[in-house]
Protein backbone atom coordinates (compact mmCIF):
# COMPACT_ATOMS: atom_id res chain seq x y z
CA UNK A 1 0.00 0.00 0.00
CA UNK A 2 1.40 3.38 -0.91
CA UNK A 3 1.27 6.16 1.65
CA UNK A 4 0.24 9.72 0.87
CA UNK A 5 1.33 12.76 2.83
CA UNK A 6 -1.33 15.04 4.24
CA UNK A 7 -1.45 17.78 6.83
CA UNK A 8 -3.47 18.25 9.98
CA UNK A 9 -3.73 21.42 12.03
CA UNK A 10 -3.43 20.79 15.76
CA UNK A 11 -3.16 23.07 18.75
CA UNK A 12 0.18 23.17 20.57
CA UNK A 13 -1.04 21.20 23.57
CA UNK A 14 -2.40 18.30 21.51
CA UNK A 15 0.73 18.18 19.38
CA UNK A 16 2.90 18.13 22.52
CA UNK A 17 0.84 15.29 23.98
CA UNK A 18 1.18 13.33 20.75
CA UNK A 19 4.91 13.93 20.84
CA UNK A 20 5.13 12.66 24.42
CA UNK A 21 3.15 9.55 23.57
CA UNK A 22 5.23 8.89 20.47
CA UNK A 23 8.44 9.24 22.50
CA UNK A 24 7.12 6.86 25.17
CA UNK A 25 6.21 4.33 22.47
CA UNK A 26 9.47 4.88 20.59
CA UNK A 27 7.49 5.64 17.45
CA UNK A 28 7.41 8.65 15.15
CA UNK A 29 4.60 11.16 15.66
CA UNK A 30 3.38 10.47 12.14
CA UNK A 31 2.95 6.77 12.96
CA UNK A 32 0.95 7.58 16.08
CA UNK A 33 -1.32 10.03 14.27
CA UNK A 34 -1.87 7.59 11.40
CA UNK A 35 -2.74 4.81 13.86
CA UNK A 36 -5.17 7.09 15.72
CA UNK A 37 -6.90 8.05 12.48
CA UNK A 38 -7.15 4.40 11.36
CA UNK A 39 -8.77 3.42 14.65
CA UNK A 40 -11.15 6.39 14.54
CA UNK A 41 -12.21 5.58 10.97
CA UNK A 42 -12.77 1.91 11.85
CA UNK A 43 -14.97 2.85 14.84
CA UNK A 44 -17.00 5.34 12.84
CA UNK A 45 -17.48 2.89 9.96
CA UNK A 46 -18.72 0.29 12.45
CA UNK A 47 -21.07 2.82 14.06
CA UNK A 48 -22.54 3.92 10.73
CA UNK A 49 -23.07 0.30 9.68
CA UNK A 50 -24.86 -0.45 12.95
CA UNK A 51 -27.07 2.62 12.53
CA UNK A 52 -27.96 1.48 9.00
CA UNK A 53 -28.83 -1.98 10.35
CA UNK A 54 -31.01 -0.40 13.02
CA UNK A 55 -32.82 1.82 10.53
CA UNK A 56 -33.41 -1.18 8.27
CA UNK A 57 -34.75 -3.23 11.19
CA UNK A 58 -37.08 -0.37 12.15
CA UNK A 59 -38.31 -0.02 8.57
CA UNK A 60 -39.05 -3.76 8.54
CA UNK A 61 -40.93 -3.49 11.83
CA UNK A 62 -38.34 -5.51 13.78
CA UNK A 63 -38.53 -3.46 16.97
CA UNK A 64 -38.44 -4.30 20.67
CA UNK A 65 -40.61 -2.33 23.05
CA UNK A 66 -38.70 -0.10 25.47
CA UNK A 67 -40.37 -1.63 28.55
CA UNK A 68 -39.19 -5.11 27.47
CA UNK A 69 -35.59 -3.95 27.10
CA UNK A 70 -35.76 -2.09 30.41
CA UNK A 71 -37.10 -5.18 32.19
CA UNK A 72 -34.34 -7.33 30.67
CA UNK A 73 -31.59 -4.99 31.86
CA UNK A 74 -33.11 -4.50 35.29
CA UNK A 75 -33.24 -8.29 35.73
CA UNK A 76 -29.63 -8.58 34.59
CA UNK A 77 -28.51 -5.86 37.01
CA UNK A 78 -30.44 -7.49 39.87
CA UNK A 79 -28.77 -10.86 39.12
CA UNK A 80 -25.34 -9.22 39.25
CA UNK A 81 -26.08 -7.72 42.66
CA UNK A 82 -26.94 -11.13 44.17
N, C-alpha and C positions, 0 to 999 in steps of 0.2 A: 504494500500500500504506500503510495507516495504521500508525503506530508506537505501541506501548504502553510505558509506563514500568514498570520493575521495579527491584528492588534486589538487590544482591549484597554479601555481607560479605567484605571482603578485609583481610588484615593490612597494617599500615602500610608495610612494605617493598615489598610488591607494588604497593600503590596509588601509592607514590612512583615506582617504576619505570615504571608505566603513565603517570604524569604526565610523567616525563622523555621517554618515547617520544612521547607526544602532542605535547609542546612541540617536539621535534625534527622532527616531521612536520607541524607547524602545523595540527594537528587537535584537536578537543575530546576529552577523555578518554572521553566516552560513545561517540563514533564508534569509537575504537580498541577499546574493550571489545566493542561490537556486532560489529565486524569479526572480532575474535578468536573470539567465540562462533559466528559464522556459519561460519568456517573449521573450527572444531572439530566442529560438527554435521555439516558436509559430509563430513569425514574419517570420522567414526564411522558415518554412514549408509553410506558406501562399504564400510567394514570389515564391518559387519553383513551387507550384501548379499553380499559375497564369502564370508563364513562360511556363509551360507545356500546359496550355490551349491556350496560344498565339501561341505556335509552332503548336499545332494541328489545330487551326483555319487557320494559314498560309498554312499548308499542304493541307487543304481542300479548299483553295482559298478564304476563308472568310476574305478579307482584305479591309481596307478603305484607299483611296488615301490620301496622306499627305496634299494636298491642301484643301481637304474637311474638314479634322480635323482642319487645321489652320483657315479656314474660320469660322467654328463653334465657336472656342475659341475666335477669334477676335470679332465676333458678341456678344458673351457672355460678354466679357470685355467691349465692347462699351455700352452695356445695363446697366452694373453696374456703369458706369461713368455718366450716365444720371441722 
